[in-house]
Amino acid sequence: MKNPLIEVCVDTLSDALSAESKGVNRIELCSHLSLDGLTPTLELTKKTLAALKIPVHVMIRSRAINFQYLPHEVEKMIETIHTYKGLGIKGIVFGALLVDLTIDVHTIEKIAKAAVGLNFVFHKAIDLTPNPVVATQTLVAIKGITHILTSGGAPTARQGASVIRNMDAHSQHIKIIAAGKIKDYNLNEHIKLIGVNEYHGKRIVGHLK
């Protein structure tokens, strides 16, 4: 297998710079990582893009609590995507579910249309679905989805490893990004266990400060 792509999620410019200095391949930029990540501010996004040489994916999530969005919230997030696309982001990170926790195909299609030309990562909302493998197959049929971020429906990537591998087997053109308590000291173990090409974490290259 080729060298895996390593991604770090950050919510400050200093952490983004530290991650880049440690050799990561890509940044997921958020605000409020304590809430599992919300949309970063325009100011933070501009500063990060100006400072970094590596690609930046931006979280698009207008609020915490759940992944069901009202029409006006979706329209606001679409406006944000258009604005941030103009700044030079490489991709967006987004997920939406219906009340029964299956994929909200209608909303995802609207977001994907706004994000044309960017990577589209469906985030760990997929781990809340009744069956992440079935959800993966649903996303395969939606034009524009390029990546899925997942711990295989489990609290950690280690616990969800078999499901992640199964998702990868059904993902076709979509790249699976393994996540869930992957640290610098157990990264190689996860690479051997899971076998996908992309890995994500807050401390995947150790502490950033």
Summary of the structure (lengths in Angstrom):
residues: 209
radius of gyration: 15.8
end to end distance: 31.0
largest distance: 43.8
contacts: 718
relative contact order: 0.15
helix: 38%
strand: 18%
